[in-house]
Amino acid sequence: MPKVPEIRGCSQDLGWLEPYKLTYPIQYVSRDIIARVRPDHARPQLTVVDKPLFNGFKTVNLKERGGVKFESCLPPLELEVPHGEHAKVDASNMMFGMQTTVKRLNQTIKHLARWLPNTNARLFAIVKESDGIAANNTDLAALERSLRDKGILASVIQPVRPTDAFAQRYFSLSNVMYAARDDKTQWIVHIDDDTFFPSMWDVQEELKKHDHTKPLYLGGLSETWWAVNRYGLMGFGGAGLFLSVPMVAIMDEHTEACKDHLGTNAGDIAVMDCIYAHSTTKLTPIPSLHQLDVHGDLSGFFESGRDMLSLHHWKLGPPENTLILEIDKMHMVADICDSCFLQRWQFPDDLVLSNGFSIASYPQGSLTGKKPGVTGPLIDAVSKTEKINLLEMEATWRDETTNFLHSLAPTRTKMKLSDKIGYKLLDSMVVKGEEVGAPGQTVVRQVYVKRGSTEGGSGKDTVMVLNWRSGGVDPPSPKVKKMLERVRGRTPTEDGMGG
């Protein structure tokens, strides 16, 4: 393994840690990360890195005033990411619709603000005070202003009919958006108020694969086979339902039959019933749209490195879910590298970063994928040590694994807490580049923590800090340069550069 030169005699001001109520002294380590964009914009499920992430902990006591001095620290580490800062997206071809309550929409504005602003996509929200009580028009106007202040093209409205039940309000979103379409509109999308799209760039890239001029019904199945078996091959609403305009035209034509003669109180089922009753269109499943009908500890899901076009049910707390996730803080690193949210890197000391969720320490020598630069597992056929295949999702949830094979396979058995030590994201924030020796740059600081009292801990609270900043695009290899020159019709010179 190549030796990484260290910087001698560095210091850091750690006064910003005081609000976290850590038990001092703590074990502390940090690293500056430079996000380098890959020319091909690929996002591997796992990237193996030949340099260590950290060089050892320092015991820190904040009762000591002034900056904390370190004998040495590592220089910034460059990691490859698919994109730079939030890739600019023109999503004027999309309209999003949700129904919710005043309280829930107020709570979710900060989450919508992570993915929807300044994309030219429109949002229509049918809002009530509660299921049986109409919202005040003044409250709706205030919600609309709050959304528009965030750069979201929102229309917050009353139900089409005051007497509409839940499923009818859900269905009528298609009518509302269809009536508001313009010549740019291609896709009408139903979402829940806790549907989250990590990268609108990735959503647009997926939609390019589908012909919006035909009646299409795109969505994600539930992760649990029980729900699929009970409700059918339908798009589950929390994952997002993507309907082409010709598809919605058929639904709109049959509104009376579909909306007023429901056999369900679920909106996504009402949409499915209408499509199947009045067209030959069937669901086109998109596996990376996640309903997340999974209960218990979701660490294995968020640490899987899989593609995630949408996330749902992340708001749940105990007992439904053993984690309370602050998705806006988890996702903040996307300000630096967009699709790098939840991207994974494996380091030589069997440390794995799942960006924005956790840093996990695995038993020494237990991981596959030891060859630097290889984006996949290399099974050691000689070693008798049982290896952990990180391309298999760890089944940390409490349900039977066999119920999820159609959606989450391949999976592997949940590890003991004493074998895998997890440092979970506590907070993210934007800091001035001057604080980390990068003046003028935007830096996103992530704070990962392991409380000392939990199983597998060191006895002290442990803090790992990553300071992310942009590093631009990696230059293409000479081979790629020559190919690009040929495509552009230019003659390369002897050094491989354009003449």
N, C-alpha and C positions, 0 to 999 in steps of 0.2 A: 504494500500500500504506500503510495507516495506520501512523504512527510509534508505537512502543511506548515509553512513558516508562520511563526507567531509574532505578534506585536508586543514588545516589551513595555512594561510600566504604564498600563492604561488605567483609566479610572472612570467611574460612572456615578452620577447623582441619582440615587434611588428613592428620593423623598416622595416620588409619585406613587410608591407602593403603600403608603400609610393608610389610605381609605379602605384597603382590602381586609383589614382586621386579621392579618396573619399572626401566627404565634412565633415570636422571635426567641432565639435566632433561627433563621431560615437557611435552606440550601438554595443557592441562586446560581443561574447560568444564563447567558444570553448570546445571541448571534445576529448580525446584520445579514439580511438576505437581499440579493439583487435578482430581480425577476427578468430573465433573458428570454425573449420571444423566439420560439422555434420558427424557422422559415416556412415549414410545412403546416404550422398551426395544429399539429397533432397533440392529443391528450392521452398518453398511455395510461392503462389501468394501474401500472406500477413502474416507476423509474428507479433503477439501482444506481446509486451515487458512490464514487470511490473515495470521497472525502468525508471526514467525520462532521457531524452537525455541531457538536460541542467538544470542549477539551477538559471537562471536569468541573465540579461544583465548587463554589466558595461559600463558606459560612458567613452570613451577613446578619448584623444586629443594627437595626435602625436607631437604636439609642445613641450610636456613635454619630456625631454630627459631621456634616461635610460629605464630600464624595467618597464612595467606596473605592479603594485602590486594589487593583489586580496585578499580580506579578507579570502575567501575560494574558493576551486574548487573541482569538483567531481573527484573521481578516475577513471581510465580507465574503459570503458564499454565494456563487451564482447557481441558480436553479432554472431549468428550462420550463417555460409555461406556454400555453397555446396562443394567448393574446396579451396585449398590454392593457393599459387602463380601459375601463368599460368601453368596449368596442362600439363605435357609433353605429346605431341601427335605425333604419327607417322602417318602422313597423306600421306605416299608414295603411297597410293591407290587412290589418287586424283590428277587431273590435272585441273587447272583453265585457262580459256581463256577470254580475253577481247579485244575489239577494241576501240581505243581512239586517241587523238591527243597528240603531244609533250607537249603542255602547260598543258593539263589536267592530263597527267600521272605524270609530274613533281609535280603538286599540290597534287596528291593523294598518292605519295610514303609514306608520313608520316602516312597516314591512313592504307595503306597495311601493314606497319611495325608494326601495333598494333596487327595483327592477323595471318599473314602468315609466318613470319620468323621462321627458325629452326624447321619446321614441316615436312620436306622432301616432301612437296607438290610442284609441279612444276607450274609455271605461264608462259603462252604464251600471249604476247601482240602484236597485229597488230596495228601499229601506223602510222598515217599520220600527216603532218604539219597542214592541215585542210582538209575538205571533198574533195576539188578539187585540193589540192597541196600535192605532195609526200614529205615525210620527208627526211632530209639529213641523210645518213648512219652514219656520225660522231655523230649526235645528238642521233640516236638510240643506238649506242655503249655506249655513255655516260649515257643514261638512264638505260641500262642494267647493267653497272658497279654500278650505284647508288643503284639499287635494290639488286644486289648481295652483296654489302657492308652492306646491312641491314640484310643479312642472307636469302634472298629470291632467290630461284632457278628459275631465270627469263630468258626468251628468248624474246628479243624485236626485231620484224621482220617487214619487208615490207609486204604489201598485197600479197596474192598468185598470183593475176594478177593485174597489175597497173590499169586496167580499171574497176575492181570490184566496184560496188556500195555498199552502206552501208549494206544492207541486205545480199549481197553476201559475203562481208568481214566477217560478223557475222557468216554466215553459214560455211564458209571455216575454221573457228576455229575448228570445229569438225573434219574436214579432217586433219588439222595440228596436233591436239592432238592425233587423232587415229593413225597417222603414227608414232608418237613419243612414243606410249605406250610401256610399258615393262610388264614383267610377274607379277608385283605388281599392275598394274593399274586396278582399278575396276570402277571408276567414272570419267566422263568427265563433267566439270562444266562450263557453260557459265555465266559470270557475267558482270555487267556494271562497269565503273570506279568509281562509288560511291556506289557499293555494299559492305556492311560491315558485317562481321561475328563476333559477340562479343566473341564467345567461340568455338574454333575448337574442343575442347573436346566434347561439346554438339552436334556439327555437326556429329562427328564420332559416337556418341551414337545413333543419329537418323538413320544414314545410316545402322547401324547394324540390324535394323528392316526390311530391304528390301533385297531381294535376287538379288545380283549384277550379277548373272549368267544368269538372264533372261532379255529380253528387257524391260527396265523400263524407265519411263519419270516422274521425280519428280519435283514439283515446287509449287509456291504459286500463288493463284488467286489475282487479283487486289482487293483492299479493297472496291472499289466502284462498285456497281452492273451495273452501266451504262457501264463501260469498259468491264465487263464480258459479258454482253448482246450483246455488239457490236462486240467484238473480239472472243468470244467463251471460252470454258473450256480449257484454255491454261495456261502454266506456264509463268508468266510475268517476263521478263528478269532481271529487277533490283533486284528481290527477289532471283535470282539464279536459273538456270536450271540444274538439276542433271540427267545426262544420263548414264545409265550403258553401258559398253563396247559393249555388244551384240546389244544394241539399236543403238549405233553410227555405228556399222558395217553395219546395214541395211541402215542408212542414207548415209554412205560412198559409198555403192554399187549403190545408186541412185543419186549420186552427180549431174550428168549431168541434169537429169530431175528436181531435186529439186533446184539447184543453178542457172541454166540458164533459167528457165521458171518461174520466180517468179510472183506472183500476188500481191506482197506487197513490201513496202519499209522498213518494220520493221523486224529486225532479228529474234526476238522471234516468230513472226508469221510464218516466213519462216521455222523455225525448226518444229513448230506444223504442218504446212501443209505437210511437208515431212513425218513426223511420221504417220500422219493420212492417207496419201495417200498410203503408202507402208508397213504398218504393222497394226496389230489389237490392238496394245498397245494404251492405253488411259492414260491421265494425272492422276497421283496419287497426290492429293493436300496435301501439308504440311502446315497447318494453321500458323505455327510459322515462315514461310518464308514470309517476309513482303515487298511487292512492295511499300507500303506507297503512294498510289495515294489519298492522303488526303490533303486538302488545308486549310490554316489558322493556327490557334494556335494549335499545336500538343501536348500541355502539357498533356491533358487527356490520350493520347496514351502512352507517356513516363512515366507517373505516374501510369500506370495501373497494374504494377507488372506481366504482362503476359509474357509467354515464347517468346523469340525473337531470333530465330536462325539466321535471317539476317535482316538487316535494309537497307533502300534505300531512296533516295530523301532527306537525312538529310542536304545536301549542300544548299538547297534552302533558299533564303532570301526574304524579301518583294519584290513584293506584294504576291508572291505565298505562302509564309510561313512567319508568323509573328516572327519566331525565326530563328536566324542564329546559328546553332549548331556546336561547335568544337568537333567533335566526338572523336578525339584523346585525348582531355583533359577529356571529360566525361568518357572515357573508362579506364583512367589511373589507377583507383582503382583496375582493374583486375590484376594488377601486384601483388596485395596482396591476392586477393580472387577470381580470374577468373570469374566464373558464377555469382558472386554477383553484377555485373553491372546491374543497374536498379532494383535490388531486393528491396523489401519494408519492412519497419518496422513501426509499429504504437506504439506510446508512450502514457503514461497515461494522458498527458496534451493535447491530440488530435493533436499531432504533428506527421506528417508522413514523413519519409525519403524515397525518391525514389533515390537510390544510384547512384550518378553521374549526376543527373538531377536537383533535387530540394529538399528542405525541405518545407513542406506546413503546415500552421497552420489553423486548421478547427475550427468552432464555438464550444465553450465548451459544451461537452455532446452530440455532434451531430453524433458521429461515432459509428458504430456497432463494435463488436469484443472486448468487454471489459475484457474478462476473460484472465488472463495471460497464455501465452503458447499455446493458441488455434490459429490455422492457418486458420481462416475463420470467417465469420460474425456470431455474436450471436444477433439475433433480440430481442430487449426488448419488449415483448408483453404487459408489464404492463405500461411502460412509454408512455405518449401521445406525447412525443417529436418526431418529424419526424427525422428518422435516415438516415444517408448517408451510403449506402452499398458500401464499397470500392472494392468489387469484380465486381462492374459494372463500366465500363469505362466512365469517364466524357467526354461528347461530346463537347469538346472545339472548334472544327473546325467549319468552316462557312457553310459547306454543310449540306443538309438535313440528319438527322440521319437515316431515313428509308432506305437510299441508302447503308448503311453499315451494316445492320443487319446480313447478311450472313457471315461477316468476323469479326466484332468487338463487336457484341452483347454478353452479355447484356450491355446496355449503360444507362447513366442517364443524366439528364439535366445539362447544363453548369452552374456553380455557379457564383454568383456575385463576382467581385473583392473585394468588401468590406467585403464579408463573408469568403472568403478563401484567406489568405495572403501567397503568394509564395515567397520563397527565392531561386533564381535560381543560378546554378553553374556559377561562374565567371572564375575560374581557378583551375587547379590541377598541382601539381609538386611533384617531389621526393625530400625529405629533409633528412638530416642526423638524425639518431635516437637520437643523443646527444642533439638535439634541443628540444626534448620532453621527455627527461629522459629515453630513450630506446637505450643506446649505442650499436653500432654494428648492429642494425637492420635497415632494409629498411622501410621508412615511406612515405606514400603517403598523402599529405596534400590537402584537398578540401576546396575551399573558396566559400561559398554561400552568395549572396548579395541581399538585397532589397533596392533600392534607395529611399531615403526619399521623393522625389518629386512625386513618383508614387502613384496612388490611393490605399488607404489602408495602406499607410506607416505611420511611427511614426513621420515624420518630420525630422528625422535624417537618414542618411544612416545606415543600419543595416548589420552586418557581422557575419556569423556563420561559424566556422572553425571546420572541422573534421580531425584528424590525425590518419590514418589507419595503423596498423601493424599486422603482422601475429602472431597467437597464437597457431598454431598447431591443432591437432585433438582432439575432445572431446573423452574421454574414453567411450566405450559402456556400457550400463546398465548391471547389474548382469544377467538379463534374456538373453540379447543378448550375453553376455560372455559365458554362458552355452551352448547356441545354437551353437556358433562358435566352442567351444571345441568339441561338438558332431560331427560337420561336419569334424573337423580335426582328429577325431578318438582318442582324448585324454580324459582321465578321470579327471573331475574336482574334486578338493579337497573341503573340507567343506566350505571354504571361497569363493567358486565360481571361483577361479583362477585355471589355469592349473597346473597339478602336474608334 
